[in-house]
Amino acid sequence: MSKAILGLVAGAALASFASGALAQNFDDPKEFQAAKDLLAMTPEGPAGKPWEQHLGGKEVDTSKYKKPGPYRICFSNAGVDNPWRVVGWTTMQAQVEVLKNDIKSFTVADAQGKDDKQISDINAFVSSGNCDALIVSPNTTAALTPAIEAACQKLPVVVFDRGVLTDCPVTFVNPIGGYGWGIQTANFIVSKLPKGGKVLALRILPGVDVLETRWSAANRIFKENGVNVVGAEFTGGDNAKTKAIVDDYINRFGAIDAVWMDAGATAVAALEAFEDAGKPYPIITGEDQEDFLKKWKEKGLTAMAPTYPTYQWRSPVIAAVRILKGEPVIGPTWKLPQPVIMQADLDNYVDDKMPPLHYALCGCKDLPGYPQAWGGK
């Protein structure tokens, strides 16, 4: 299960080398504040195209990479082992189709959630001489850093989704990230929670950067507001285990007023535990997965959906083509907007023609093959 869940993890804050060693801090006050600042910004860029927008950032001169097209672009993917990544990968392929006049070939290696395979894949791409640019969605942050640093010496690299511990890529594209998610979700629960209410935090697994920062940001806000967090449990992303954990807490505490989640794929399973126990639905933070959005609308939940939008899978393809044309891109970090779905917006995202595991912020409605390629009717 852990390999599949590692695939779910999207996003990692760009860190740096410290004392010659790779270092990560999952509870960094400066990063927390930076995320708050980004959440308050108005995105710049084309209206209606959040995958091309940015929050802050500067243009990077890419003239040294300019070459005649069409281009050979290579993509090292961590994997497609969960619905979020499947939706994103479908979106990326459609974006390649849109740019087919600029892209001669789009060669993909799937690491299947394995660091060692992805390192080998990247090395093979670099040594082949058949890539004009390399896109990487790293499986894990620290392990992939040396391979990406080596690749940067040979060709332009675009990293997205999760980061690495170097700023050598031309740009690192991702939304605001884990701190932003934690801030958005915890503030919502604080605003809705009755005095003395009990909160259960459901997490996936420890030690993964974006999940750790989602929790550290939320936990910081809960502590500052005196929120009674009765437990923080790891579910492994498994529906049956999620239901069992929630059921246990209901039996132990009699009532759970809110459920905070560091990823919403098992949100419906958590809600089903309340149904089975005959208890009122809790305040809950899920995600933009259609099964949760439909449940929210059907049951009139007190809920919100943070997002780590799958439209970000369009951005690195666009960036790679721009770089090879010598056009400027935002870098070295390109922060995309990270919307949340609230009650007032819900009807805009519930889509009965799309399957339960579809992610609403795919940014795919204008792409070729929609909706059938994403499993829609």
C-alpha positions as CSV (number, residue, x, y, z in Angstrom):
1,M,0.0,0.0,0.0
2,S,2.7,2.5,0.9
3,K,4.1,2.6,-2.7
4,A,0.7,3.4,-4.0
5,I,0.2,6.1,-1.5
6,L,3.6,7.6,-2.1
7,G,2.3,8.1,-5.6
8,L,-0.6,10.1,-4.2
9,V,1.7,12.6,-2.6
10,A,1.8,15.6,-4.6
11,G,4.2,18.5,-4.1
12,A,7.2,19.3,-2.0
13,A,8.6,22.6,-0.8
14,L,11.8,23.5,-2.5
15,A,14.5,23.1,0.2
16,S,18.3,23.7,0.1
17,F,21.6,22.1,0.9
18,A,22.6,22.6,4.5
19,S,26.1,21.9,5.8
20,G,26.8,19.8,2.8
21,A,23.9,17.4,3.5
22,L,20.3,17.3,2.3
23,A,18.0,18.7,4.9
24,Q,14.3,19.0,5.2
25,N,12.2,20.7,7.9
26,F,8.6,19.9,7.9
27,D,7.6,22.6,10.4
28,D,9.4,25.7,9.2
29,P,7.8,29.0,10.4
30,K,9.2,30.8,7.4
31,E,7.7,28.4,4.9
32,F,4.4,28.5,6.8
33,Q,4.4,32.3,6.5
34,A,5.4,32.2,2.9
35,A,2.4,29.9,2.2
36,K,0.1,32.4,4.0
37,D,1.5,35.2,1.8
38,L,1.0,33.2,-1.4
39,L,-2.6,32.4,-0.4
40,A,-3.3,36.1,-0.1
41,M,-1.9,36.9,-3.6
42,T,-3.9,37.4,-6.8
43,P,-2.6,35.2,-9.5
44,E,-1.0,36.7,-12.6
45,G,-1.4,35.3,-16.1
46,P,-4.1,34.4,-18.6
47,A,-7.6,34.5,-17.2
48,G,-9.3,31.1,-17.0
49,K,-6.0,29.3,-17.4
50,P,-4.7,28.6,-13.9
51,W,-2.1,26.2,-15.2
52,E,-0.4,29.1,-16.9
53,Q,-0.9,31.6,-14.0
54,H,1.6,32.2,-11.3
55,L,1.8,33.6,-7.8
56,G,4.8,35.9,-7.5
57,G,8.0,34.6,-9.1
58,K,10.2,36.1,-11.7
59,E,10.9,35.3,-15.4
60,V,13.9,33.2,-16.1
61,D,15.9,33.9,-19.3
62,T,16.0,30.6,-21.3
63,S,17.7,31.9,-24.4
64,K,20.7,29.6,-24.0
65,Y,18.4,26.6,-24.5
66,K,16.8,27.9,-27.7
67,K,16.9,25.4,-30.6
68,P,14.9,24.6,-33.8
69,G,11.8,22.5,-33.3
70,P,9.9,20.3,-33.2
71,Y,11.3,19.0,-29.9
72,R,12.0,15.7,-28.3
73,I,10.7,15.9,-24.7
74,C,11.2,13.1,-22.2
75,F,9.2,12.6,-19.0
76,S,10.3,10.6,-15.9
77,N,7.1,9.9,-14.0
78,A,7.0,8.7,-10.4
79,G,4.0,6.5,-11.3
80,V,0.3,6.4,-12.1
81,D,-0.7,4.2,-9.2
82,N,-3.7,6.2,-7.9
83,P,-6.6,8.2,-9.3
84,W,-5.0,11.6,-8.8
85,R,-2.0,10.6,-10.9
86,V,-4.2,8.9,-13.5
87,V,-6.2,12.0,-14.0
88,G,-3.1,14.1,-14.2
89,W,-1.4,11.8,-16.6
90,T,-4.4,11.9,-18.9
91,T,-4.4,15.7,-18.7
92,M,-0.7,15.8,-19.6
93,Q,-1.1,13.6,-22.6
94,A,-3.9,15.8,-23.9
95,Q,-1.7,18.9,-23.5
96,V,1.0,17.2,-25.5
97,E,-1.6,16.6,-28.3
98,V,-2.4,20.3,-28.2
99,L,1.2,21.2,-28.8
100,K,1.9,18.4,-31.3
101,N,3.2,20.9,-33.9
102,D,6.0,21.8,-31.4
103,I,6.6,18.3,-30.0
104,K,8.3,15.7,-32.3
105,S,8.3,13.0,-29.6
106,F,7.1,12.6,-26.0
107,T,8.9,9.7,-24.4
108,V,7.8,8.5,-21.0
109,A,9.3,6.3,-18.3
110,D,7.1,5.1,-15.4
111,A,9.1,4.6,-12.2
112,Q,6.2,2.5,-10.7
113,G,6.8,4.3,-7.3
114,K,10.4,3.1,-7.0
115,D,13.3,5.5,-6.4
116,D,15.9,3.2,-7.9
117,K,14.0,2.7,-11.1
118,Q,13.4,6.5,-11.5
119,I,17.1,7.2,-11.0
120,S,17.9,4.6,-13.7
121,D,15.2,6.1,-16.0
122,I,16.7,9.6,-15.7
123,N,20.2,8.4,-16.3
124,A,19.0,6.5,-19.4
125,F,17.3,9.5,-20.7
126,V,20.3,11.7,-20.2
127,S,22.8,9.3,-21.7
128,S,20.5,8.5,-24.7
129,G,21.0,11.9,-26.3
130,N,17.4,11.7,-27.5
131,C,15.9,14.3,-25.2
132,D,15.9,18.0,-25.8
133,A,14.3,18.6,-22.4
134,L,13.5,16.5,-19.4
135,I,10.4,16.7,-17.2
136,V,10.5,15.0,-13.9
137,S,7.8,14.3,-11.3
138,P,10.0,12.9,-8.5
139,N,9.0,9.8,-6.5
140,T,10.7,11.1,-3.4
141,T,12.5,14.3,-2.8
142,A,16.0,13.6,-1.4
143,A,16.6,10.3,-3.2
144,L,16.0,11.8,-6.7
145,T,18.1,15.0,-6.1
146,P,21.5,13.7,-7.2
147,A,20.1,12.2,-10.5
148,I,18.3,15.5,-11.3
149,E,21.4,17.5,-10.5
150,A,23.3,15.3,-12.9
151,A,20.6,15.7,-15.6
152,C,20.8,19.5,-15.2
153,Q,24.4,19.4,-16.4
154,K,23.3,18.0,-19.8
155,L,19.9,19.5,-20.7
156,P,17.1,21.7,-19.4
157,V,15.0,20.1,-16.6
158,V,11.5,21.0,-15.5
159,V,10.4,19.5,-12.1
160,F,6.8,19.5,-11.1
161,D,4.4,18.1,-8.5
162,R,7.1,17.3,-5.9
163,G,10.3,19.0,-5.5
164,V,14.0,18.2,-5.1
165,L,16.6,19.6,-2.8
166,T,18.3,21.7,-5.5
167,D,17.4,24.7,-7.6
168,C,19.2,23.5,-10.7
169,P,16.1,22.8,-12.8
170,V,15.1,25.7,-15.0
171,T,11.8,25.8,-13.0
172,F,9.9,23.8,-10.4
173,V,6.2,24.0,-11.0
174,N,3.7,23.3,-8.3
175,P,0.8,24.9,-6.4
176,I,1.3,26.5,-3.1
177,G,1.8,23.1,-1.4
178,G,1.4,21.4,1.9
179,Y,1.6,24.4,4.2
180,G,-1.1,26.1,2.1
181,W,-3.4,23.0,2.3
182,G,-2.9,22.8,6.1
183,I,-3.7,26.5,6.6
184,Q,-6.8,26.4,4.4
185,T,-8.3,23.3,6.0
186,A,-7.5,24.1,9.6
187,N,-8.9,27.6,9.4
188,F,-12.1,26.2,8.0
189,I,-12.5,23.7,10.9
190,V,-11.6,26.4,13.5
191,S,-14.3,28.6,12.0
192,K,-17.0,25.9,12.2
193,L,-16.1,23.9,15.3
194,P,-18.4,24.2,18.4
195,K,-16.6,25.2,21.6
196,G,-14.8,22.2,23.0
197,G,-15.5,20.2,19.9
198,K,-13.4,17.1,19.2
199,V,-11.3,16.8,16.0
200,L,-9.9,13.6,14.6
201,A,-7.0,14.0,12.1
202,L,-6.7,11.3,9.5
203,R,-3.3,11.0,7.8
204,I,-1.8,8.6,5.2
205,L,1.7,7.8,6.3
206,P,4.6,9.5,8.0
207,G,7.8,11.0,6.6
208,V,6.5,12.3,3.3
209,D,7.2,16.0,2.8
210,V,3.9,17.3,1.5
211,L,1.8,15.3,3.9
212,E,4.0,16.3,6.8
213,T,3.8,20.0,6.0
214,R,0.0,19.7,5.5
215,W,-0.2,18.3,9.0
216,S,2.3,20.6,10.6
217,A,0.5,23.7,9.3
218,A,-2.9,22.5,10.4
219,N,-1.6,21.4,13.8
220,R,0.0,24.8,14.4
221,I,-3.3,26.5,13.8
222,F,-5.2,24.0,16.0
223,K,-2.8,24.6,18.8
224,E,-2.9,28.3,18.5
225,N,-6.7,28.1,18.7
226,G,-6.9,25.6,21.6
227,V,-8.6,22.9,19.4
228,N,-9.1,19.5,21.0
229,V,-7.4,17.1,18.6
230,V,-8.3,13.7,20.1
231,G,-6.1,11.7,17.7
232,A,-4.0,11.8,14.6
233,E,-4.0,8.4,12.9
234,F,-2.4,6.9,9.8
235,T,-4.9,5.2,7.5
236,G,-2.5,4.0,4.8
237,G,-5.0,5.5,2.4
238,D,-7.1,2.3,2.8
239,N,-10.9,2.7,2.9
240,A,-11.5,-0.2,5.3
241,K,-8.8,0.9,7.7
242,T,-10.2,4.5,7.6
243,K,-13.7,3.3,8.5
244,A,-12.2,1.1,11.3
245,I,-10.2,4.0,12.8
246,V,-13.2,6.4,12.7
247,D,-15.5,3.7,14.2
248,D,-13.0,3.2,17.0
249,Y,-12.9,6.9,17.8
250,I,-16.7,7.2,17.8
251,N,-16.9,4.3,20.2
252,R,-14.2,5.8,22.5
253,F,-15.4,9.4,22.5
254,G,-19.1,9.1,21.8
255,A,-18.9,12.0,19.3
256,I,-16.4,13.4,16.8
257,D,-17.2,16.9,15.7
258,A,-14.8,17.3,12.9
259,V,-12.5,15.2,10.7
260,W,-9.4,16.8,9.2
261,M,-7.7,14.9,6.4
262,D,-4.2,15.4,4.8
263,A,-5.7,13.9,1.6
264,G,-9.3,13.3,0.8
265,A,-9.3,10.1,-1.2
266,T,-10.9,8.2,1.7
267,A,-13.3,10.9,2.8
268,V,-16.3,9.0,1.8
269,A,-15.2,6.0,3.7
270,A,-14.8,8.2,6.8
271,L,-18.3,9.5,6.4
272,E,-19.7,6.0,6.0
273,A,-18.4,5.2,9.5
274,F,-20.6,7.9,10.9
275,E,-23.5,6.5,8.9
276,D,-22.9,3.0,10.2
277,A,-22.7,4.3,13.8
278,G,-25.9,6.3,13.4
279,K,-24.0,9.5,14.3
280,P,-24.4,13.0,12.7
281,Y,-22.0,13.8,10.0
282,P,-18.9,15.7,11.1
283,I,-17.4,18.9,9.8
284,I,-15.0,17.5,7.2
285,T,-12.2,18.5,4.8
286,G,-12.0,16.2,1.8
287,E,-10.6,16.9,-1.7
288,D,-11.9,17.6,-5.2
289,Q,-12.6,13.9,-5.9
290,E,-16.0,13.6,-7.4
291,D,-17.3,10.9,-5.0
292,F,-16.7,13.3,-2.1
293,L,-18.2,16.3,-3.9
294,K,-21.3,14.4,-4.7
295,K,-21.7,13.1,-1.2
296,W,-21.2,16.6,0.2
297,K,-24.0,17.9,-2.1
298,E,-26.4,15.0,-1.5
299,K,-26.1,15.0,2.3
300,G,-25.7,18.8,2.8
301,L,-22.4,18.4,4.7
302,T,-20.5,21.1,6.5
303,A,-17.4,20.7,4.4
304,M,-14.8,22.1,2.2
305,A,-12.4,20.7,-0.4
306,P,-8.8,21.8,-0.5
307,T,-7.2,21.0,-3.8
308,Y,-3.8,20.1,-5.2
309,P,-5.1,20.7,-8.7
310,T,-4.4,18.1,-11.4
311,Y,-4.3,21.0,-13.9
312,Q,-0.7,21.3,-12.9
313,W,0.1,18.4,-15.2
314,R,-0.4,20.7,-18.1
315,S,2.2,23.3,-16.9
316,P,5.5,21.4,-17.3
317,V,4.7,20.5,-21.0
318,I,4.0,24.2,-21.7
319,A,7.1,25.2,-19.8
320,A,9.4,22.7,-21.6
321,V,8.3,23.9,-25.1
322,R,8.7,27.6,-24.0
323,I,12.2,26.9,-22.7
324,L,13.3,25.2,-26.0
325,K,11.9,28.1,-27.9
326,G,14.0,30.4,-25.7
327,E,11.0,32.1,-24.3
328,P,11.1,33.1,-20.6
329,V,9.3,31.0,-18.0
330,I,8.6,31.7,-14.3
331,G,11.3,30.3,-12.1
332,P,13.2,28.9,-10.4
333,T,10.0,28.2,-8.6
334,W,6.7,28.6,-10.5
335,K,3.8,28.7,-8.0
336,L,0.4,27.9,-9.4
337,P,-2.9,29.0,-7.8
338,Q,-4.3,26.5,-5.2
339,P,-8.0,27.0,-5.0
340,V,-10.4,25.5,-2.5
341,I,-14.0,24.4,-3.1
342,M,-16.5,25.9,-0.7
343,Q,-20.3,25.5,-0.4
344,A,-21.0,28.4,-2.7
345,D,-18.8,26.9,-5.4
346,L,-19.9,23.3,-5.0
347,D,-22.4,23.1,-7.9
348,N,-19.7,24.3,-10.3
349,Y,-17.6,21.2,-9.6
350,V,-20.1,18.4,-9.0
351,D,-20.3,16.7,-12.4
352,D,-22.6,13.7,-12.9
353,K,-21.0,12.7,-16.2
354,M,-17.6,12.2,-14.6
355,P,-16.6,9.0,-12.6
356,P,-16.3,8.9,-8.8
357,L,-12.5,9.0,-8.8
358,H,-12.2,12.0,-11.2
359,Y,-10.6,15.1,-9.8
360,A,-12.7,18.2,-10.6
361,L,-9.8,20.6,-11.0
362,C,-8.3,18.7,-13.9
363,G,-8.3,21.8,-16.1
364,C,-9.2,19.4,-18.9
365,K,-12.5,20.6,-20.2
366,D,-10.9,22.4,-23.2
367,L,-8.6,19.5,-24.0
368,P,-9.0,17.0,-26.9
369,G,-10.8,13.8,-25.8
370,Y,-12.8,15.3,-22.9
371,P,-14.7,13.8,-21.2
372,Q,-14.3,10.3,-22.6
373,A,-10.5,10.1,-22.1
374,W,-11.1,10.9,-18.4
375,G,-13.7,8.2,-18.0
376,G,-16.6,10.5,-18.5
377,K,-19.9,10.1,-20.4
